[in-house]
Amino acid sequence: LLAAATRHLDGLLDLNPDEAGMHLVARLAPPLAARMDDREAASRAARANLTAPSLSAFFHGKPTAQGLLLGYAAVAEEAMDGAVGRLAAALAT
């Protein structure tokens, strides 16, 4: 996921690497955040047949962070680059 993100998501999402787990937090990069909030980003991902919930959906009250939760445990390694490329295309338009 990190390698694919480096190739496709520069200027769109900033990923926070973690040593373990099944997902990563990807904050909206400033250029993307200027165009849309994380709920719109999650909606665009869904239209590309990707599940990437918005971080703001997990807040009670006013959200203090904007981003997406990117799961990778159920994605085959050989499919990762294509999925991340589809996410980038959905967010770039």
Wavefront OBJ file of the C-alpha trace (Angstrom):
o trace
v 0.000 0.000 0.000
v 2.749 2.451 0.878
v 4.638 1.825 -2.366
v 1.468 2.257 -4.429
v 0.561 5.399 -2.480
v 3.970 6.876 -3.223
v 3.375 6.297 -6.938
v -0.245 7.456 -7.159
v -1.384 9.589 -4.233
v 1.250 12.323 -4.009
v -0.516 15.638 -3.475
v -3.810 13.891 -2.723
v -3.366 11.898 0.488
v -0.656 11.777 3.151
v -0.362 8.287 4.648
v 0.806 7.612 8.172
v 2.822 4.359 8.099
v 2.195 1.929 10.950
v 4.159 -1.146 11.964
v 1.128 -3.410 12.275
v -2.573 -3.512 11.588
v -5.048 -3.924 8.782
v -5.499 -0.307 7.709
v -3.715 3.025 7.428
v -4.922 6.546 8.070
v -4.580 8.784 5.025
v -5.072 12.474 5.700
v -6.242 14.737 2.901
v -3.265 16.646 1.544
v -3.803 20.438 1.540
v -4.424 20.689 -2.231
v -7.156 18.032 -2.026
v -8.614 19.415 1.215
v -9.014 22.770 -0.546
v -11.299 21.077 -3.107
v -13.328 18.639 -0.985
v -13.885 17.232 2.483
v -13.280 13.621 3.474
v -16.927 12.642 3.057
v -16.783 13.704 -0.586
v -13.484 11.807 -0.953
v -15.090 8.681 0.543
v -18.066 9.071 -1.799
v -15.761 9.306 -4.825
v -13.913 6.195 -3.652
v -17.230 4.353 -3.347
v -18.166 5.338 -6.914
v -14.856 3.706 -7.960
v -15.938 0.501 -6.137
v -13.512 1.107 -3.262
v -14.291 1.203 0.434
v -12.471 4.059 2.167
v -14.518 5.474 5.055
v -14.066 9.105 5.997
v -12.290 9.834 9.277
v -14.896 12.440 10.138
v -17.521 9.672 10.254
v -15.780 8.335 13.373
v -15.967 11.605 15.340
v -18.680 12.442 17.826
v -19.373 16.116 17.313
v -17.286 18.355 15.089
v -14.491 16.424 13.326
v -10.950 17.539 14.047
v -9.339 15.574 11.208
v -10.073 15.004 7.534
v -8.945 11.822 5.832
v -9.724 8.287 4.765
v -9.262 4.923 6.411
v -7.529 2.643 3.896
v -7.809 -1.065 4.574
v -5.283 -3.401 2.999
v -5.705 -6.769 4.708
v -8.247 -8.097 2.196
v -6.470 -6.788 -0.925
v -4.063 -9.084 -2.736
v -0.636 -7.551 -3.170
v -0.844 -7.814 -6.962
v -4.154 -5.893 -6.936
v -2.963 -3.081 -4.675
v -1.385 -0.850 -7.316
v -4.505 -0.916 -9.481
v -6.803 -0.173 -6.552
v -4.682 2.757 -5.400
v -4.519 4.030 -8.977
v -8.340 3.953 -9.155
v -8.530 5.860 -5.863
v -6.116 8.488 -7.178
v -8.151 8.883 -10.382
v -11.373 9.250 -8.372
v -9.872 11.938 -6.145
v -8.100 13.816 -8.926
v -11.238 14.665 -10.927
l 1 2 3 4 5 6 7 8 9 10 11 12 13 14 15 16 17 18 19 20 21 22 23 24 25 26 27 28 29 30 31 32 33 34 35 36 37 38 39 40 41 42 43 44 45 46 47 48 49 50 51 52 53 54 55 56 57 58 59 60 61 62 63 64 65 66 67 68 69 70 71 72 73 74 75 76 77 78 79 80 81 82 83 84 85 86 87 88 89 90 91 92 93
